[in-house]
Amino acid sequence: MRTGRFDGGWTVEMAIPFKSLRYNSGRAQVWGINIRRVIRRKNEWTHLTPVPASAGVPGGMFRLSMAGTLVGLDLPTASKNIEIKPYGISRVTTDRLRTPAVSNDPDGDVGVDVKYGVTANLTADVTVNTDFAQVEVDEQQVNLDQVHPLIPRETRLLPRRPRHL
């Protein structure tokens, strides 16, 4: 991603791989798009296409009827996306107070998570021997006002160590 400033504003250039999107292949397609920029120091949210305040923030961001349009897209053939995440856990136990004593007793477990894009609108998630060490619980939040709470995302969109990009 590249950004730049000029006298009239700013620009951003992004490359989004088609493999990360679900879409139907074809020529001369029309897609809806809206992009939001958040300037926290000003408490300002700006959009590529204006979103009326009545649509709510950030709810209006997902109303594609109000979004801008990308026209004339000639898309490559959609691939059957597949993601395989195998895992392995091992441990060695030593307990000399136990009867009989245990010394360097190895143990392990393996499993796999598979995500498969069956169609553009259907994804199959299969887990064999779930790795509960990876399970995270969303923090419960109570909202008593009109402002929507910002809930942090726990996705693996980017690597945890940016120096590996």
URPE-V969848 format. One record per backbone hydrogen bond with DSSP energy under -1.0 kcal/mol. NH is the residue of the N-H (numbers start at 1). CO is the residue of the C=O. E is the energy in kcal/mol with one decimal. If there is no record, write none. Layout:
nh->NH co->CO e->E
nh->NH co->CO e->E
This chain:
nh->2 co->13 e->-2.3
nh->4 co->11 e->-2.0
nh->6 co->9 e->-2.5
nh->9 co->6 e->-1.8
nh->11 co->4 e->-2.9
nh->13 co->2 e->-3.2
nh->20 co->17 e->-1.7
nh->21 co->18 e->-1.8
nh->29 co->73 e->-2.4
nh->31 co->70 e->-2.4
nh->33 co->68 e->-2.3
nh->37 co->46 e->-3.0
nh->39 co->44 e->-3.1
nh->44 co->39 e->-2.2
nh->46 co->37 e->-2.7
nh->48 co->35 e->-2.1
nh->55 co->52 e->-1.9
nh->56 co->53 e->-1.5
nh->60 co->56 e->-2.4
nh->61 co->58 e->-2.0
nh->62 co->59 e->-1.5
nh->63 co->60 e->-1.3
nh->64 co->62 e->-1.2
nh->66 co->63 e->-2.1
nh->68 co->33 e->-2.0
nh->70 co->31 e->-3.0
nh->73 co->29 e->-2.0
nh->75 co->26 e->-2.0
nh->81 co->79 e->-1.3
nh->83 co->115 e->-2.8
nh->85 co->113 e->-3.1
nh->87 co->111 e->-2.3
nh->89 co->109 e->-2.9
nh->91 co->107 e->-2.5
nh->93 co->105 e->-2.3
nh->95 co->102 e->-2.5
nh->102 co->95 e->-2.4
nh->105 co->93 e->-2.9
nh->107 co->91 e->-2.3
nh->109 co->89 e->-2.4
nh->111 co->87 e->-1.9
nh->112 co->128 e->-1.9
nh->113 co->85 e->-1.8
nh->114 co->126 e->-3.3
nh->115 co->83 e->-2.6
nh->116 co->124 e->-2.7
nh->117 co->81 e->-3.5
nh->118 co->116 e->-1.3
nh->118 co->122 e->-1.0
nh->119 co->122 e->-1.8
nh->124 co->116 e->-3.1
nh->126 co->114 e->-3.1
nh->128 co->112 e->-2.8
nh->132 co->130 e->-1.1
nh->134 co->131 e->-1.8
nh->164 co->161 e->-2.2
nh->165 co->162 e->-1.8
